[in-house]
């Protein structure tokens, strides 16, 4: 592994650590006895509707996996999709399945104008 690759991996580890701490903070906030159904629904919506990175946190994770899949397409042995296909599928599951389930859960807790 080159020095540049080690540096990149160090940055990735640091970023994952920061993201993990942020997620732990959200989990800690969820454990409060004063969180009601409307607030819980709003928290779930933030994971999918955040306006800073378009599409929210889950879309950002899916985008990261898609970028990894595109890189894998260019470097995987035999270009057979053994690495890139599961990455593309994981990204699709996050946006299509996980995201939709969060929407359903938020609506069940607090419809926010749904009829």
N, C-alpha and C positions, 0 to 999 in steps of 0.2 A: 504494500500500500504506500502510495506516495505521500509526501508531506501535505500536498494540497488536499488529497482525499482524507487524510487524518483531520485536517482543519475543518473540512466540510462536515465530517462525521461529528466532530466536537460541537459545531454550530447546531447540527440537527439534534444532538443529545440535549443541548442547552434549551433549544426551542421546545422540545418535547417535555422537558422538565417544567418549563414555564406554563405550557398548556395544561399539564397535569395538575399543577398548583391551582390554576384558574378553575379547572373542573372540580377540584376538591373544594374550593370555596363555594361553588354553586351547590355541590352536594351538602355541604355544611349548612348553607342557607335553607335548603329543602327540609332539613331535619328540625327546623324550628317549629315549636308548637303553635305559633301564631300564623303559619302559612295556611290561607284558606283556599278554596277551590278556584276562585277567580285569580288569585295571585299565582297559584300553581299553573293554571292555564296560560297566564301571561309569560311565565318563565319558560314553559315548553315552546310557546310561540317564538320567543327570542332565539331559540336554537335553530329555528328554520326561517325566520323572517327578518333577521337583523339587516339593517340597511347599509351598514358600512361595507362588509364584504357581501356583494349581492347574493342573496339567497340564504344567508345565515351561516352558522357554524357548520352544519352538516354539509351544505353545498361546498364549503371550503375544503372539508375533508375529502369529499368526492372529487373535487378538482385536483387535489394533491395526488390521489390515487390514479387519476387519469393521466396526469403528467408522468407519474412513475411508469404507467403502462406504455405511454408513447416512447419513453426512453428504453424500456425493455424490448419493445418492438425492434428497435435499432441495434440492440446489442445481444439479444438472446441467441444462444447457439441454434443453428439450423433454422432460425426464424420460423419456428413451428407454433408459436403462441403459448407454449407451456407456462411462461411467466406473464405475458401481457394479457392473455384472455382472463385469468382469474382476477387480475387487477381491474380490468374494465368491468367485469361482472360485479366486483365489490363496490365500485363507484356507482354503478346503476342500482344496486340494492340499497345503498345509502340514500340516494335521492328518491328512488321510486317507492321502496318499501318502508324503510325507516322513517323517512320524512313524512310520508302519508300517514303512517301510524301515529306519529306525534301530532299531526293535525287532527286526527280523529280523537285522540285522547284529550287534546286541548278543547275541542268542541264539546266533548262529553262533560267536561268540567265546567265550561263557561262558553255558551254558544256565541257570544259576541255578535249579536245581530242576525245569526242564522235563523231561518224559519223552520 
